[in-house]
Amino acid sequence: MKNYKVTHAVDSLDPNPTIKIFDCSYEAEDWIHEQVENAVDWQVEHSPYSISEDELEELREIEFSNIHYEEI
């Protein structure tokens, strides 16, 4: 049986990233998307400026770049 490991760092310098192990790939992918959307939502809610669609996409890309997903 394959497991899936997801490492989620707050940023590129995070010394203590969150590491999760999942039994199914869809569980890992769901968790990843939830974490990315939560982080983006938080940034949008706390921004004093309006955020364009392009900026939203850039925020998502940044969040996805802090996640490493692998089969173990």
Secondary structure by P-SEA (a helix, b strand, c coil): cbbbbbbbbccccccccbbbbbccaaaaaaaaaaaaaaaaaaaaaaccccccaaaaaaaaaaaaaacccccc
